[in-house]
């Protein structure tokens, strides 16, 4: 077995239904250097597995359906599922290939990130301009059924497999929302999803496009993917040359991504050497601290940050770093609360394991996982606001930032 890569993921793995999975890069480990742990005799009875396998082969009505490799994949999947962690999972070669393809930022699906929250399959965020957003899905929606199939015992991987599909085909999601008294079926036509990394514009204090007269740089980061570093660098240079005096950083519905990218973006807003996040392995193990290494060119701009239920992992890390280091105000609603660390380790034949190994903490030691970040100024967006295309969260952010010096 040749392990060609080793990757750290900032969870959730935010399984974009159609799966803009994003994760932090690490160092590859060679298989020849791995020491395998062999359980002591008597601790695990592997003969039970082979006994069950033989009984299936001997007694199942159609032995031709018993594919040896598929049996092994199923056994490994069952082993990871037994841990009770929705983010530790096994990807067979076809799943792994699809996962890697989705990293390109272009894929077929409905453009919605999903995760398990409080044991329920939950919409983390619909991506801007995608079929999921256009159909009205919102952060925090509970997916009760997928094409009539109950999601109660589904893993995120199982759900993604059902929701994904070719462009032009449809999927029906049965949705429950806090403000509703009963579920609703939402039919969505799949499309090819192309995910931009960010956007920015100049706004006036009213929230209107400011053009040459706007003095607020409104920066939206959609995901911390492979292209964000270069895209943000180009945008930052334009902002530095613009009339912008202040910044509103919008991390709403941003599912996260590469840790290294979040660390790099933080380097624009923080002084070099400031802590971005802490990797906590628990059980008395030494923590790993990640610090900024950037140019700090935006560190003197007054700034506020927008967050909501769809702000997860890398976006929570960046928001927490700005608040802990610069006392930046967070505006909106509580973030998703996904701050676990995962390793992706390749296995034989193109499969891999995704294993939770640690939690992310804010620079002051606050836990993100399952807790999230509470806003300093809470502002809700109602269904009525959504229908009328109003954005009271952005309005409040502009009000606050325009009073900063």
QUIQUI-V392052 format. One line per field, one symbol per residue. psi: psi as a letter, one per 30 degrees, with the letter a starting at -180 (. if undefined). A space follows every 50 residues. Layout:
psi = ???
This chain:
psi = kjjflkkkkjlljjjkiiiikklkkakkkkeffkjkkjkkkfekiffeee eeeeeeeffkfifffjkeeeeeeeeeeeeefffgjffjlkjleeeeeeee efffgklkafhkkllkkhgkjkjekkkkgleeeffgklkfkkjeljhfkk gegkleeeeeeeellkkfllkkkjkkkeflfllkkjkkkllkkjjlelll lkklffflkfbffkgjjjkkjeliaffeeeeeeeeeeeefflgkflkjjj gkgjfabkeeeeeeeeffflkkflkelkjjfahglklkkklkgafgfgff kkklkklaffjlceeeeeeeeeeeeghkkkkblklehjhlkkkjkkakgg llkjkkfllklleggkkekfeakklejkkljleeeeeghlifeeeeeeee ffgl.
